């Protein structure tokens, strides 16, 4: 295995300010505007976690605006 390639068993779940989720190699610096979401595991475990916690892929700002409109 090339040591530039992340090992499949060292991944974390990250999310941005709009609560878009992604997996990221645990040994790499997280990009600006993203942060760790508190879950780590194999890539497949991280993807399964994302499926569980992110049922609505619309941006957070859109979901918030639609919820506010629904209250009117």
N, C-alpha and C positions, 0 to 999 in steps of 0.2 A: 504494500500500500504506500502510495506517495504521502509523505508527511505534510504536504500542503492540503491534502484532502482530509476533511473532518472524519473522525471515526464515527461509525453509525450509532454507537452507544453513548455518545456524549452530546446531547442536544438540550436546548431550553426553549420554552415557549416565550415569545415576546409579543408585545402589542404597542401600537402607536397611540397618539392622542385621540384618534377617531375610533379606537378599539378594533382596529384590523389586527388579526392575529397571524403569526408566522412562526416557523421553527428557525432556530439559529444555532450554529455550532457553539457549544459551551466554552470552547477555548478561544473564541474570537471576540473582539470588541463589538459590543452592540452598537449599531448605527445611531447617530444623532436622531432624536425625536422618537426613538423606540425605547422600551424598557422591559425588563424581565417581568414576566407575569406570575412567577412563583411556582412553576412546574418544570421539572427536568426528567429526562429519561432517554430511552432510545428514540430514534426519529419517529418510528411507528407509534410508540406510546404518546409522544408529543402531539402527533397528528390526531390520534384518537381523543386526546384531551381537548384539543381545539374543536373538534366536532361536537364534543359535549358542552363546551362553554360558549360557543359562538353560533347559535342557531340562526341568527339574523345577520347576514353579512353587510347590511346597509351601514353607512357611516353613522357614528354616534350622533353627530349634529342633525342628520336627517331624521333619525328615530326620535330625537328629542323634539324637533320641530313638529313632527307628525303627532306626537303625544300631546303637545301643547294645543295644536289645532283641534284635536279630538275633545279636549276639555272645554272648548268654546261652545 
